[in-house]
């Protein structure tokens, strides 16, 4: 059973605590919380992460400033 399947089985409103539910499913509690935080990424962030990853694979020696310039040349806005 995958982490996502186990995560869906946990009911935060149940009378059994989340910690106990995680223990019953043999799921580390940190995995339950981490997975729920990761799934909330916006489409914009996912796009930026993909662009950064592609450029990093081509030029792994670039620093943050050159990566910023690369994103600006592509017309991507970010904070």
Wavefront OBJ file of the C-alpha trace (Angstrom):
o trace
v 0.000 0.000 0.000
v 1.450 3.384 -1.020
v 1.864 6.439 1.201
v -0.900 8.247 -0.704
v -3.320 5.366 -0.150
v -2.526 5.313 3.558
v -2.840 9.084 3.771
v -6.356 8.963 2.297
v -7.384 6.437 4.930
v -6.554 8.800 7.816
v -9.512 10.813 9.064
v -8.459 13.873 11.115
v -12.018 14.143 12.540
v -12.085 10.574 13.865
v -12.076 9.921 17.618
v -8.728 8.104 17.211
v -5.831 10.541 17.067
v -3.835 11.033 13.877
v -0.759 9.612 15.616
v -2.614 6.407 16.499
v -4.080 6.108 12.997
v -0.608 6.501 11.498
v 0.726 3.830 13.841
v -2.067 1.420 12.871
v -1.240 1.961 9.187
v 2.547 1.750 9.759
v 2.861 5.234 8.335
v 5.324 7.662 9.924
v 3.434 10.704 11.126
v 5.929 12.979 9.382
v 5.036 11.342 6.049
v 1.377 12.106 6.641
v 2.054 15.809 7.227
v 4.803 16.195 4.612
v 2.754 14.635 1.849
v -0.218 16.915 2.528
v 2.017 20.006 2.374
v 3.640 19.018 -0.912
v 0.390 18.413 -2.770
v -0.596 22.057 -2.341
v 1.954 23.475 -4.820
v 0.512 25.954 -7.283
v 0.813 25.461 -11.031
v 3.055 28.530 -11.195
v 5.480 27.064 -8.633
v 5.521 23.727 -10.438
v 6.318 25.502 -13.706
v 9.155 27.478 -12.109
v 10.563 24.349 -10.463
v 10.517 22.521 -13.803
v 12.278 25.416 -15.562
v 14.919 25.646 -12.843
v 15.444 21.877 -12.895
v 15.880 21.812 -16.672
v 18.410 24.655 -16.618
v 20.247 23.106 -13.666
v 20.601 19.834 -15.578
v 22.171 21.750 -18.487
v 24.363 24.015 -16.315
v 24.751 22.611 -12.762
v 27.372 25.227 -11.899
v 24.983 28.231 -12.141
v 24.297 30.134 -8.967
v 21.080 31.724 -7.792
v 21.702 35.065 -9.544
v 22.324 33.498 -12.937
v 19.290 31.263 -12.435
v 17.264 34.389 -11.640
v 18.519 36.011 -14.860
v 17.589 32.883 -16.799
v 14.016 33.023 -15.485
v 13.807 36.736 -16.284
v 14.939 36.113 -19.871
v 12.093 33.607 -20.173
v 9.672 36.277 -18.944
v 8.794 34.419 -15.750
v 7.819 36.501 -12.749
v 8.425 35.236 -9.246
v 8.975 36.517 -5.726
l 1 2 3 4 5 6 7 8 9 10 11 12 13 14 15 16 17 18 19 20 21 22 23 24 25 26 27 28 29 30 31 32 33 34 35 36 37 38 39 40 41 42 43 44 45 46 47 48 49 50 51 52 53 54 55 56 57 58 59 60 61 62 63 64 65 66 67 68 69 70 71 72 73 74 75 76 77 78 79
